[in-house]
Amino acid sequence: MTQTDSSGHEPSGRFAPDPVREVLSSLGSAAGEKAKEILTASREKFEQIRKKSLEDLYNDTKTYIRENPGKSLLGALAAGFILGKILRRR
């Protein structure tokens, strides 16, 4: 005779039922694939940036700021806030 818990089910000794494990496993696989895609894209972008001259990078940055002033301002504010927090601790 097998033992049952208070709900009348047999204890399996597992942490999660098989369907839950399958879902979690597939989520882990999907996250791993997405991380690989991001890593590949980052490496490609880094190589593109590395091949450019300093003047080209400056012009690209200037163009981006003119086309995206809101994003640029928020990015500058965030960078200043983070630097302020880091430097204030010292």
C-alpha positions in Angstrom: 0.0 0.0 0.0 1.3 3.4 -0.9 1.3 6.5 1.3 -0.8 9.5 0.5 -0.5 13.1 1.6 -3.3 15.1 3.1 -4.9 15.8 -0.3 -5.0 12.1 -1.1 -2.2 12.2 -3.7 0.9 10.0 -3.6 4.0 12.0 -2.8 6.4 11.8 -5.8 9.5 13.2 -4.2 9.8 15.6 -7.0 9.8 19.4 -6.8 7.6 20.0 -9.8 5.3 17.9 -11.9 6.5 16.9 -15.4 4.4 19.4 -17.3 5.8 22.2 -15.2 9.4 21.0 -15.7 8.8 20.8 -19.4 7.6 24.4 -19.5 10.5 25.6 -17.4 12.9 23.7 -19.5 11.5 25.2 -22.7 11.7 28.7 -21.2 15.3 28.1 -20.2 16.1 27.0 -23.7 14.3 30.0 -25.2 16.2 32.4 -22.9 19.5 30.7 -23.8 18.8 31.1 -27.5 17.8 34.7 -27.1 21.0 35.4 -25.1 23.1 33.8 -27.9 21.3 36.0 -30.5 22.0 39.2 -28.4 25.7 38.2 -27.9 26.1 37.6 -31.6 24.5 40.9 -32.5 26.6 42.7 -29.9 29.8 41.2 -31.2 28.9 42.2 -34.8 28.1 45.8 -33.7 31.3 46.0 -31.7 33.3 45.0 -34.8 31.6 47.6 -36.9 32.3 50.3 -34.3 35.9 49.2 -34.0 36.5 49.5 -37.7 35.3 53.1 -37.8 37.5 56.2 -37.4 37.0 58.5 -34.4 35.6 61.2 -36.8 33.0 58.7 -38.2 31.9 57.8 -34.6 31.6 61.4 -33.7 29.4 62.1 -36.8 27.3 59.1 -36.1 26.7 60.1 -32.5 25.9 63.7 -33.5 23.4 62.4 -36.1 21.8 60.1 -33.6 21.4 62.9 -31.0 19.8 65.1 -33.6 17.3 62.4 -34.7 16.6 61.2 -31.1 16.8 64.2 -28.7 14.5 62.6 -26.1 16.3 59.3 -25.9 19.7 61.2 -25.8 18.6 63.4 -23.0 17.2 60.5 -20.9 20.4 58.6 -21.5 22.6 61.5 -20.4 20.4 62.0 -17.3 20.7 58.3 -16.4 24.4 58.2 -17.0 24.8 61.3 -14.8 22.7 59.9 -12.1 24.6 56.6 -12.0 28.0 58.4 -12.0 26.8 60.7 -9.3 25.8 57.7 -7.1 29.1 55.9 -7.7 31.3 59.0 -7.0 29.3 60.0 -4.0 30.0 56.7 -2.2 33.8 57.3 -2.3 
